[in-house]
Amino acid sequence: MKDLYVLKMGGRAASSRDTLLELIEELGMLKNSSSFIFVHGGGAEVTKVSEVFGIKPIFRNGVRLTSEAEMDIVDMVLAGKMNKSLVRTFASRGIPAVGLSGVDGDLFLAQPIEEGSRTGRISKVNPEVLTLLLHHGYLPVVASVSRDSRGGGLNINADEAALELARALKASGLIYFSDIPGVLKGGTVLERIDQETARREIEGGAITGGMIPKVTSSLEAIKRGVGFVSIGEYRGKGDLEALISGRKGTKIV
């Protein structure tokens, strides 16, 4: 039985093609012992295309409030351009990948975070399509868009999508590739965080801002069957294995 890891693309792995190619090569080296699901967003690219069409993105507390008009662009960029570009890159390196979104196979259902918004929060996960692909040796590449109960498109935070998929599949691990080396305390990476450490460092002010919900939701995912969550940079070949083993980044257990 292979270990299953959910990888959320971000940081250098998302912005550098050379780094992405090194990651793909490492995935190829690990494929005999491990299976992977690759989850991506693409907020910066969505913003760039939105501005071309004269649509100004609106954010509240770091969350994009997706409008009806912007949702069309989210679909085009995430489920279209970015997803297919990633699948082509995987295929060019000999890894059979299948691109899909939260809509395909009803992978996840979501609800708007507020009236009139096309930003959603996942309410249900149906992982059967991923299980089928993994069983036949394919690597799923998942774009973080979904639908509501009426069939309308919803934009999902990619961190949340990766977390919910890892929970539903009881993955061996969830790895967030970031542009920071891990959860920091005074400039030093906290190598390991458990429930007690998280409480202490949040109360003490070392873990702040957007890292608080990421750490607390990660701990909740572990209670629900995910083996561990790692947060850290991918800078080159060997870093994935280091993040899995805890030799790099922050490992939440």
N, C-alpha and C positions, 0 to 999 in steps of 0.2 A: 504494500500500500504506500503510494507516494505521499509525501507531505505536500499540503496545499498552501500556497502563499498568495495573498492579495497585495498587489503593488499599486500604490497611488503615485502617478507621475507628477513631479513638481521640481522646482529648483533647477539645478544645472542639467539634470536629465531631460527636462522639458525644453530648455532653451538652447542646448548645444547638440547639433547633429552628431558630432564626433563622440560625445559622451553617451548619447543614446545608442550609437552603434556598439560601443564597448559594453553597455548594459545588455544589449541583445546577444552579443557574443557570450557573455557570462551566463545568460539564461540558457543558451544552447549547451553550455558545458554542464549545467546542473539538471538538464531535463530528464536524465535517467533516474534521478532520485527524488525530483520535486516537480510539482505542477504549479502553474502560475495563472493568475487572472490579472490583467493590466487595466487599470481604471484611469481615465484622464478627464480633465476639464479643459479650460482654454480661455479663461476670462480676459486675458490681455488681448488675444486675437479677436474676441467678440467685441471688445471696446473699440479696437482699431477699425473694424468693418462697420460698426454702428455709426462711428463718427463720419465715415465716408458717406453714409446715407442721411447724415444730419440728425442722428438720434444721439442725444446726450445721456450717457449712463447715469443712473441715480443709485447711490449707495447709502445704506443706513447701518451704522455700527459694523462696517466692513462687509455687509451683505448686499449683493446686487438686487435691486427691486426691478425685476424684469417686466417690461411693458409688453402689451400684445404685439406691437410692431417689432420690438427687439427679440421676441421669441422666435420669429421667423429667421432672424440672423443667427440666433443660438443654434437652431436646428441645422442651418446651412454650414456653420463653422464647425460645431462640435461633432454632430452626427455625420456630417458630410466631409468637408475638407480635411479636418484634423484626423478624424477616425480613419479615413481611407489612406491618408498619407502614412499613418503609422502602420497599417496593415501591409501596405506595399513595402515599407522598410523592413518589417519582420520577414516577409516573404523573400525579399532579396538576399537575406542572410540565412535562408534555409529553414525558417521556423514557420510552420503552417498556422497562420493566425486567422481568426474570424472576427470581423468588426460588427458590433451591434450596440444598441443603446438600451436604455431602460424600457423602451416601448416594445422591443422585440421579444417575442415569447412572453409578453407581460412580465418582464423581468422584475420591474418594480412599479408599484402604483404610488402616487403621491397626492397631496392636497396643497392648495395655495396657502402660503403663510399668512396672507391677509386678503381681504376682498379686493378684486381687481388686479392683483399681482399675478404674474406668471412665474414667480419664484416659488418652488415647492419644497415640501418636506415629505420624506418617504414614510408611507403608512403601512406598506406591505411588500414583501419580497417573495418572488416565485423563482427559485434558482434552478428549476428543472432544465432549462435550456443550457445553462452553464455546465451542469452535471453531464449532460449528453455530449457537449463539445469536448469536455475534459476526458471523458471516457474514450473518445475516439482519437485522442492525441492532439487536439487543436488547442491553441492558446487564445482565449477570448480577450478581445480589446474592447472595453466598454466605455461609451460616451455617456456623460452624466446628464442626459435629458430623459424625461418621462412623460406620463400623461396623468390627467385627473380622471375622476369617475365619469365625466361626460365626454372624454376623448380629446380634451384640449391639451396642448403642449405645456410642459412645465420644465423649468430650468432648475437643476438640482446641484447643490454644492458637491464637488467631486470628493472631498474628504468624507462627507456624510455617505455618499454612494458607496465608497470603498468600505467604510465601517459597517454599513448595513449588510453588504454582500458577505463580508467576513463573518459577521454574526450568523447569518442565515446558513452558511456552509460550515460553520464551526471550524474555520481555517486554522491551520497550525500557527500562522502568523500573519500580521498585517504590517506592511512597511510603508511609511510615508517618506518619500524622497522630498527633501526640503532644501531651501537655500541657506539653512543654518545647520551647524554640526550636531545639534541635538537640543534638548531642553537645558537652558543655561542658568547657572547660579553664579553671579559675580564674574561672568565671563568664562566660567569653567563648566564643561558638560557634566550634567548629572547622568552617570552611566546606567543607573538602575532606579526605577521608581515603583514602589508598591503603594497600597492604599494609605498606610501610615505616613510614608514619606511625602506623598502628594498632599495630604492634609496639612502636614507641618510646613511644607514649602509654600503652599498657597496662603496659609495664615501668616507666615513670616514675610510674604511679599516677594519671594524669589520667583515663583511662577505667577505671571500676571497676564492681563489682556486676553488675546485670543488663544493663548496656550492653555488657559484654565479649562475651557470647554473641551479642548482636544484631549487633555490628560484625563479629565473626569469621564468623558464618553468612552475613552479607551479602556479605563478600568471597568466600566460597566460592560463593555464588550467581552472582556476577559471573564467576568462573572457568568456570561452567557455562552461560554464555550470556545472563544478565540484563545489560542495558546499564548500569544504575546503580541504587543504592538511596539514597533521600533520607529523612531523618528531620527533622521539624519541625512547627511549629504551623500549623493553618489557622484564621485569625481572620476572614477575609473575602475577598470576591471579588478575584481576582488572585493569591492566595497559592498556588494549585495550579500556575499557570504559573511562578511564582517558584521553587517547589520543584523543578519539572522542569528549569528552566534553571540552577539553582544559585545564584540571587540571594537565596535564603532557605534557612535550615536548614543541615543538614550533608549533603553529597553524598559518598557512598562510591563509589569508582570503581576 
